[in-house]
Amino acid sequence: VFSHRDAQLKSMELTISKAEKYMGQFCTLLAAYTRKTAKLRDKADSLVQQLHDYASNEGPELRICLKNFAEDLAMVQDYRQAEVERLETRVVSPLKAYGNIVKTKRVNLKRFSADRNQEIKELQRLEKLRLRNPSDIQSIAETNLQKASSNANRSSRQMEETITDFQRQKLCDVKRIFSDFIMVEMLFHAKALEVYTHTFNNLEMMDIDKDLEFFRNQIQISGPLLENTAAISTLPQYPSPTPSTLRLTQ
């Protein structure tokens, strides 16, 4: 019996330790992943501002093209912000919760171990009394042993149920957390692809020759004549896809 309970206790300890180790590592890595994503969003916001500044100093074709690009890039960062928030809520937070879950299971395991140790202690006491052979004291010791064994058996059954429930919940949580991670990433990249497809088509329509003509006129002519030869871009200023058509579901 004691050998079985020792093996049972070690198995339970190993289950909890593995969960603590790997869920903790996943939490650390995915929290860092989320922070890196947020930093990427910040860098992209700076790029949007730089594009606007640069566009204001260029010819009509490039100016409109870059402004469209900046608007589209800014929209992608809105989706990236949603990605960051969803990663925090659906992935990182549930993993953080395992810190307290593991602590609770360790308390339960400690209680089970204490009941087991008490049973062993009562058995050892009974064995010593049997050697001395006072029947009345031995009877009391046997009663104490029965009580300790009963507590240990009950504690063992409860701990088996607790660890089984813990394992079941862990499996469900791992499946759900990583499914949510993939879904969040898929949503972001699908929306980003839609916006960037629009941006790419917009860049392809830019007429470089028109801006070169405008540039030549600038360096060859000055004064009032320059105003008469200023080029006007024929590049349509396509609006970015509206957020309503690209809304991410919560």
N, C-alpha and C positions, 0 to 999 in steps of 0.2 A: 504493500500500500504506500509506504513512504517513498519507495523508489519511483513508483508511478507519479506521485505528487511532485517529487523533485523534478522529474522530466516534464511534467505539466507546467510547473512554475517556470522552468527555463524556457520552454516553448513560448509561454505568454510574454516573458520578459523580452525575448528576441523579437516577437511580433511588434511590441510597443517600441523597442529601440530602433527597429528598421523604419517604422513609420515616422518616428521623430527625426531620424537622420535624413531620409529622402524627402519628406515633405518640407523639412526645414531648408534643404538645399534647393529644392524647386522654388520655394518662396523667395530665397535670396536671389537666385538667378532671374526669375521672372519680374521681381521688383526692379532689378538693375535694367532689365530689358525695357520695362515701362519708362524708367527714368531716361534711358537713352532715346526712346521714341519721343519723349517730351522735349529733350534737348534738340533733336532733329527738327521738331516743329518750330522751336525758337530760331534756329539757324535759317529755316526756310522763310520765316517772317522777315528776317533781316534781308534775305535775298529779294523778297517782294519789294521792300523799300528801295533797295539798290536798283532794281529794274525800273522803278518809277523815276528815280533820279536820273538814271542814264538815258531813259527814253526821252526826257524833256530836252536833251541836248542833241538829238539826232533828227534825221530827215523824216518827212511825213510817213513814209512806208514803215520804216523801222520803229518809229515812235508809236504808231497805232498797234503794230504787231507786238511790241514789248509790253505795252499797257494791257493788251488782251492776255498775254502770257502771265503778267503779274496778277491779274484778276483771277485767272484760273488757278494759279499756284496758291493764292490766298484761300481759294475755296477748298483746295486739297488739304490745307492746314486746318480748316474747320473740321474736316473729316478725321484728320489725324488727332485733333483734340478729343473728338468723340471716341476714337480708338483708345487713347490714353485713359480716359475716364472709365471706359468699359473694362479695360484690363485691370484697373485698380479694383473695380467693384466685383467683377465676375471671376477673376483669376487670383490676384494677389491677396485680397481680403480673406477668401475662403482658406487659402493656404496658411495665412497668419493664424487663423482660428485653431489650427492644429496644435499650436503651442499649449493652449489651455486644455484642449481635449486630451493630449498626451499626459499632462500633469494630473488630470482627473483619473485617468486609467492607472497611473502609477500609484496613486493613493489607494485605489481599489486593490491593486496587486499587493501592496504593502499590508493591507488588512488580511488578505488571504494568506500571505506568508506568516503573519503573526499567529493566525489560528492554527496553521500547520505546525509552527514552532511550539505552540502551547500543547498540542497533541503529543509531540515528541517528548516534551518535558514531562508530561504526566505519565507517559509510558516508561520513561527512564526512572521516575520516582517509584512507580509500581514494581519495577524489576528489583530495585534496591530493597523495597519492603518485603518482597517475596524471599529474599535471601535471609532476612531477619526473622520472618515467619510470624509476626504478630497478626493474628487473623482480623481483629477489629480494625486496625489501621489499614490493613491490606484491602478490606472491604470498602473503606472510604476512598482509598486510592483508585480502586476499580471503578467506583462511581464517578470520580473526577475524570478518569480516563474516558469513560463512556460519554460523558458530557463534552469533553474536549474533542473526541472523535466525531461526535454529532455536529459540533460547530464547524469542524474542519470539513466534513462532508458537505454541509450546507454551503459553506463558503466556497468550496470547490465548484459546486454546481452553479452558484451565482457568478463565479468568476468565468466559468466556461461560457455562460450565456453572455456576459459582458464583453469578453474578448471576441466572441463570434459576432455579436452586434457591431463591435468596433471594426472588425475586419470587413463586414458587409458594408458598413457606412463608408469606410475608406475606399473600397473598390468603386462604390457609386460616386463618391466625391472626385476621385481621380478621373473617372470617365467623364463626368460632367464638366470639371474644370478644364480639361484639355479639349473637350468638344467646344466649350465656350471660347477658349483661346483661338482655336482654328476658325470658328465662326466670326469672331471679332476681326481677325486678320483678313478673312475672305471678304467681309463687308467693306473694309477700308480699301483693299486693293481693287475690288470691283468698281467702287465709286471713283477711286483715283484713276483707274484705267479709262473710265468714261470721260472724265474731265481732260485727261492728258491726250486722249484721242482727238478731242476738239482742239486742244492747244496745238498739237502736231499739224493738223490740217490747216490751222490758221497760219502757222509758220511757213508751210509749204506754199501758201498763196502770196507770200511777200514778193514784190517785184523789185529786185535789187537794182535793176537798170534805172528805174525811176528815181531812186535815191541818189544814184551816181550822177544822173543828169542834174538833179537839184544841187548836188555838191559842186559840180563843175560850174554851174551858174553862179554859185556863191563866190568861188575863188577867181572867176573871170570878170565879174561885173560888180560894181559897187554903186552906192547911191540910190536914187529913185528908180533906176532901171531894174535893180535887183528885186524890188517889190513887185514889179510887173511880171517877173519871170519865176516867182516863187512857185514851187510845185505843190500840187494838192494830191494827196494819196487817194488812189482809187480802191485801196484795200478796205473792204467793209470792216467796221469795228464790231465784230461779232460779240454779242454778249456771252458771258459764261453761262453754262447750263444752270438753270435756277435751282436753288436748294430744294424746292418742292419736288423736283423730278429726280433728285438724287438723295432723298432723305434716308438716313440710316434708321432702321427700326431699333427700338429700345430692347 
